[in-house]
């Protein structure tokens, strides 16, 4: 693994036995369908990946296929854990790579790059024929919400978020089957189940006390389910009084019962400790993202099965029904405006967005991709099957994607701190609402922070 701030350049070589489906595009294609961007077959292509959880796995198969299409092209792949520090001078100096993954804690503020005219609009890629079906545009093969992650101003799309996380409430199928329990579809049933577990010496919930923002993965979609997506948009837009909406109070009040009835695992465990306790069956529920699959693999017992669900229903007045789920695209790939081989970068992305490349990504990472047409591997883990099923059931009508946690991480951190105190009984609902609203108002007044808006 490359050290922080370093980039290891790797010259790509084809691999024996690799599929050659990309040699000439989909069967029977020619002209624009086979090469919609007019790639210079001899031009070099430089790609930089974020050296994080997925490493280069989103790119490995696709760059093999690119070289098969363009055998005269030299393809280099770089890795970095400090995207902005490493690539900032290159973007400002006018000699950027052709494609890079803007991810990690040291990522660029993408809105600023868009406002400065440093990124290419990828609408042409989205309108191009997909690799698998020349009669279907790339955009029509993607999961709902994928394009929203790359929209920062107007109608343009300046990035493709390749991975697709489900953020929600995870439970052990193994434990639930042992006890004959079912995931509670109402909040009253949630509290009843947690109280029953407490009588058996188990906690209802656990979470990472050192990353309490994970609680927002449960609470924010709950707010949207109760009050509708307009409430979440108002929160993301930093609108005055957004946190005083009744849906927020109802959600906070519901979660305060976890603290009042002492239904949370005591001891303030860190995220590794919380995950281990949950895997060991010491708590029923844990709010996390799809990365829970890879992060718990070292400590899970053989045969351990688990699933994700969205928020339970508060009552019949909820604006959205049970089945509402938070789908969050991540790993944003962007093409710099001054990329020397922008055509090649877009063609590589088109290959990545093919069903075969996306399926291999899932097989290697146990993470979903943004490609809805990709099939899951036959041996996909239960968590991946569950996340995919939740997204397909939600469709577009029951899919929410609050942007607070990635647009404004500082405010998200304050929200996490407040929720931490709420579910441990250290603060009340009124105080929690007041503190988050004050933090949001202060952020709205801070002209040094770029602001984003829905709509």
N, C-alpha and C positions, 0 to 999 in steps of 0.2 A: 504494500500500500504506500502511495506517495505521502511524504511528510507534509505537514502544514506549510502552505506557501510554495511548495515545489510542484513541478509538472514533469511527469515522466512521459517522454514521447515514444510511442510504439509504432513502428512501421507495420501496417497490416499485411498479413499474408493469408491467402485463401486456405480453407481447411478441406482435407480429403473427405469425400462422402457427403459434403454439404449439399443441400437441395439447390437445384439450379433453375428454380421457377422464375427467377427474376431476369434470366438472360435476355429475354426479349419482351418482357412485360407479360400480361395475361395472354393465354392462348388466343390466337386470331387477331391480336391487336397490331396496329401499325401506326406510323405517323405520330400525331399528337397523343394518341392513346398510349403508345409505347414510350414516348419521350416528350411529355407535355411542356417541359421547360427548355428544351433545346440544349441539353448538356454538352459541353465541350468534352469529348471522350478522353482527351489527353490531359485535361486540367487537374492539378492536384486538389485534394479536398482535405481540409484540416478541421477536426472536431475535438472539442474539449468536454469531458464528462465530469460531473461532480462525483468525487470519490467517497460516496456515502454508502447507504444500505444496499443500493443496487449496483454500485460500481459501474462497469461498462456493459452490464447485461442487457440494457435497452438497445445497445448498438452492435454487439458482437455479431449476431446473425445477419443483421441488415447490411453491415459493411462488407461481409463476405459476398452477399448478393450484389452489392453495388460494384465490387471489383469484377464480378462475373459479367455484369452489364457493360462495364467500361474497363477492360483489362489493362489499358494503357495509363490509367489514372493512379497516381501515388496517393494513398489514403493514410493519413496519420491520425492517431488518437492520443489525446492528452488527458491526464487526470489531475484534478486539483481539489483540495478541501477548502480552499480560500478563493472562491470564484471572483469576487470583486477585487481583491487585492492583486490577484494574478493577472486578470484580464483588463482591469481598469486602465492602466497605462496604454494598453494596446488599442482599446476602443477610442480613447481620447487622442491617441497618436495616429489614428487612421489606418492601422494594420491589424484588424481583428481576425480571429479564426472565422471559418465559414459557418459554423454551427456550434452552439454550446448550451449546456444544461445549466440554467440559472437557478441553482438550488443551494441549500445549506444556510447556516447562520450568517455566513459572509457573502451572501448573494447581493446582487444589484437591486436597487429599488426600480422595478421594471417600469413603473409609471414615469419616473424621471427619464429613463432611457427613451421611452416613447415620446415624451414631450420634447426631448432634445433631438428628435429625429434620428436616433441611432439604431433603430430596429426596423426590419423590413415587414411590411404588411403581408401576411400569409394567405390572403383571400384567394390568390391564384392557385395555391396548393389545395385549399379546401374545395375549390370548384373543379379541380382536375379529376380525371377518371381515376377511380380507386384501382389498386393493383389487382384486385381479385375479380372485379366486374367493371368493364369499361363503360357500362351503362349506368353505373352508380357513382356519384361524386364522393370524394373522400369525406366530405362533411357529413354525408348521410350514413356513414359506417360507424360514427362515433357515439359514445354514450352521451345521454343528456347532461348538459352542464359543462362538457369539456371545453367548449369554445369560450364560455364565460371567463375561464381562468386566464385567457389571453386577451381579453377585451379591457382596454384601459381608457380609450377615448374614441368616441364616435362608433362607427360600425366596423372598423378594422379589427383584425385579430393579429396580434403581434407575438404570439407564442402558442405552442402546442404542449399541454400538460399530459405527459405520456402515462404516468401511473395514475391509478384511480383508487382512492381509499374510501372505505366506509367508516365513518366515525359514529360510534354508538355505544350500546350497552351489551357487553359480552357475558355469556353464561356457559357453564360446562354442561354439555349434553350428557356426559357421563354421570355427573352428580345428580342432575335432574331425573334421569331415567332410574337411577338407584332409589330415589325417594318418591317417584311417581309425580313429580312436579311438572308444571308447564309454565312457559314464560307468561307473566301477568299482563293482560291487555288493558287493565285499568289501574289507576294509581292506588285505589283502595285495595285491590288484589295484590299489588306490589307490597304495600305495607303489611298486609295479612301474611303473605309468604315470608317476608323478612322477620316478622315476629315469631312465626313458627320455627324458622331456622334458628333464631336466638334461643328458643327453648331447647333446641337440640345442641346448643353450644357453638353455633356457627354465626358469623356476622352476615348481615344482609349485603353490605357493600364494602369494598375497599377501593382505594385509588392512590395514586402517587402523590404523597404529601409534598414532595419536592417539586412536583409539576402539577399543582392543583388546577391549572388551566384545563387539564383533562376532564375535569368535572363539567366544563362548558360543552364538551362533546355530548353530554346527556341533557344539560339544561337548555342550551340555545335551541335545539330542534324541538324541545318540549314547549318553549315559548312560542315558536312558530306554529306548532300543532294547535296550541290553545287559541292563539290570536290571529293566525294567518301569516303568510309570508310578508305582507306589508309591514308588520311589526319588526321583523328581522331586517328588512330593507331600511326602515327608519333608524334602527340601531346602528347599522353599518354606515348610514349616511350622516351619523352624528347629529341627528335632528334634535332640536330642543325638546326636552321632556319625553324622549323616546323610552327611557327606562322607567318612566312612571306609568306606562300603559298597564291596564289591569292584567294582561296576560303575564307580564313580568312578575307582578305581585303574586298571582296564583301559582306560578311555577316556583318562585322562591319559597312560598308558604308550604308547598308540597314537599320540597326537599328539606326544609327545616325540620320536618317530622323525623327524618333520619337521625338528626342530632338529638331531638327531644326524646325519642324513644331508644336512643343509644343503639342504633342499628348499623353503625359503621365500625369496622375493625379498629380497635384502639392501637395506640403506639406510634401514630404518624409514620408509617413505613415509607421508605423511598420507593422509586418506581420498580426497581428490581425486586425489592422485598415484597411489595404489593402484588406483583405478578406471581411470585413464587407462592405466596399465601393463597392466592386465588387458585392457582394450579393444584395446590395441595388440598383444596376443598374447604379452606377456612372461611371463605366468603363466597356468596352466591354471584355477585355482579361486580364488574369492573368497567368503568368507562375508558375506552381507548380507541385507537384507530386500527386499521387492517395490519399494521406492522406488528401487532400482538402475536401473529403467527410466527414470524421469524424470531422475535425477541424472546419468546417463551420456549422455543424449540429445545434449548439445552437442558431445561428443567422439567419438561413435560414427561409424564410416564407413558410408556408404550400403550397405544390404543386410546389415548385421551382425545375426546371429540368436543368441539365447542362451536358456538354460533353467536351471531350478532343480531340485535334487534334495535328498532327505533324506540322512541318514547312510548310509554303506556298512555292511555287516554285519561285525561283528568275527569271529564264528565261529558254528557251528551251535547254540551254547548261548544265543544272544540270545533274550530273551523276546518281542521283536517282530520281524517279518520286514522285509526290505527293502521300501521304500515308506512307511515311517513318516515323517511330515513334521510340522513345527511350523507350526501355523496360529494367527495372532495377531490377533484383532480390535482395532481402534484407533479413535480419534476418538469418544470417548464423549459422546453427547448426553444431557442430563439435564433434567428438569422440576423446578424448585424447588417445594417444598411449598406455598409461599405465592404461587405464580404467579397473577396475576390472571386469565389465560385458559388454565388448565391443559387444558381440553377442546380448545381450538384447537391447543395445542402437541402434544397427542397425535394429533390428526387430521393435523397437518402431518407428524408422524413416520410415520403410517400411509401417507400419500402417498409419503414418501421411501422407504418399504419396499415400494413397488410395483415390479413388474418393469421398468416403463418408466423410472421415475426412476432406479433402480439401474443399468440399462443405459446411460443417458445419462451417469451419473457415471463409469462405466468408460470410455466413449468419450472423455470430456473429460480424464480424469486418467491413463489407462492404469493404473489401480489397481482391484483387485477390490472389490466391496462385500460386505456381509454377507448379501445376498439370493441364496439358492441358485437361485431360480427365474428370475433375470435371465439373459438371453442375452448372450453376448459379441458385440461388434460384428464384422461380417464382416472388417474390416481390423484386428482386434486384434493388437498386437505379439506376437512369438513368446514374449516373457517372460510376458505376461499369459496367453496360451493355456497355457503350461507350468505356471504357478502354479495355474490353474484345474483343469487335468488332474491335477496332483499332489494337490489337495484332494479331488477327486471320487474318485480311486482310493483315497485313504486312508479316506474315509468317516468313521465315528466310531471304528472299531476301531483304526486306525493313525494317528490324529490326536493329537498331544501339544501342550500349551500350558504350558510352565514359566512361572511367574509371578514368579520371582525378579527379573528385570530391571525389571519395572514396580512390583512391590511394594516392593522394597528396592534402589533405585538405588545406594546407597552400597556395599552388599555386592557388587552386580554390578560396580561399578567395581574393587573389589579382586580379584574373580574375573578380570576382564579383564587386570589387571596381572600376575596369576600366570600366566595362559595365555600372555600375551605372552612371558614369560621361559621358559615351558615349550617353546614352539615355536621359540624361537631358541637353545635349548640353554643358557640361563643359569641354569636351576634344574632340580632333579631332581623325580621324581614324588613321593617321600616328603615333600619340603619343600613342594611345591605343595599336597598334601592337607592338611598341617599348617597352613599359612598360611590357607587358605580356611576350615578348620574353626574355627580360633581367631577369625577375623573373624565367622563365623556365631554362635559362642558369645557373643562380646561384644555382638553385636546383640540376641541373645535376652535378654540381661540388661539391656538398655537400656530402661528403662520409659518414656522420653520418645518412643519410636518406636511408633506404633500397629501392632499385630500382626494379621496375617491368617492364616486357616487354610483348607485344603481340608476339605470334609466337615463 
